Amino acid sequence: MSLVAISWIGLGNAYQLLVLHLGQEQDKRLQIHQELNQHEMHQHKLQKSRLLTNESARVSRRNRYIPNTTRPIDQE
């Protein structure tokens, strides 16, 4: 009978340990998820501010004039 009781106690301890680890992992996941959300919101704000600052030009950088570099500099 004592072997059964010891087995039940060991099983209970193992279950408590498993639940403890599961709770800790969920807390870590929640913290990582919150940090990721904050990072994404910060990146979105930066991207939005960059779009607003470049909006005044109304011309993308790729469409600006680039001088022809194939002709020689000195033409005498």
GIKA-V128137 format. One record per residue. BURIAL is 1 if it has 16 or more other C-alpha atoms within 10 Angstrom, else 0. D_FIRST is the distance of its C-alpha to the first C-alpha in Angstrom with 1 decimal. Layout:
burial=BURIAL d_first=D_FIRST
burial=BURIAL d_first=D_FIRST
//
This chain:
burial=0 d_first=0.0
burial=0 d_first=3.8
burial=0 d_first=5.4
burial=0 d_first=5.3
burial=0 d_first=6.5
burial=0 d_first=8.8
burial=0 d_first=10.0
burial=0 d_first=10.9
burial=0 d_first=12.6
burial=0 d_first=14.4
burial=0 d_first=15.5
burial=0 d_first=16.8
burial=0 d_first=18.7
burial=0 d_first=20.1
burial=0 d_first=21.3
burial=0 d_first=22.9
burial=0 d_first=24.6
burial=0 d_first=25.9
burial=0 d_first=27.2
burial=0 d_first=28.9
burial=0 d_first=30.6
burial=0 d_first=31.7
burial=0 d_first=33.2
burial=0 d_first=35.0
burial=0 d_first=36.4
burial=0 d_first=37.6
burial=0 d_first=39.4
burial=0 d_first=41.0
burial=0 d_first=42.2
burial=0 d_first=43.6
burial=0 d_first=45.5
burial=0 d_first=46.9
burial=0 d_first=47.9
burial=0 d_first=49.7
burial=0 d_first=51.5
burial=0 d_first=52.6
burial=0 d_first=54.0
burial=0 d_first=55.9
burial=0 d_first=57.3
burial=0 d_first=58.4
burial=0 d_first=60.0
burial=0 d_first=61.8
burial=0 d_first=63.0
burial=0 d_first=64.2
burial=0 d_first=66.2
burial=0 d_first=67.8
burial=0 d_first=68.7
burial=0 d_first=70.2
burial=0 d_first=72.2
burial=0 d_first=73.5
burial=0 d_first=74.7
burial=0 d_first=76.5
burial=0 d_first=78.3
burial=0 d_first=79.5
burial=0 d_first=80.5
burial=0 d_first=83.7
burial=0 d_first=85.1
burial=0 d_first=84.5
burial=0 d_first=85.0
burial=0 d_first=82.2
burial=0 d_first=82.6
burial=0 d_first=83.0
burial=0 d_first=86.1
burial=0 d_first=88.0
burial=0 d_first=91.1
burial=0 d_first=90.6
burial=0 d_first=93.9
burial=0 d_first=94.9
burial=0 d_first=94.1
burial=0 d_first=95.7
burial=0 d_first=99.3
burial=0 d_first=100.7
burial=0 d_first=100.8
burial=0 d_first=104.4
burial=0 d_first=106.9
burial=0 d_first=110.4
//
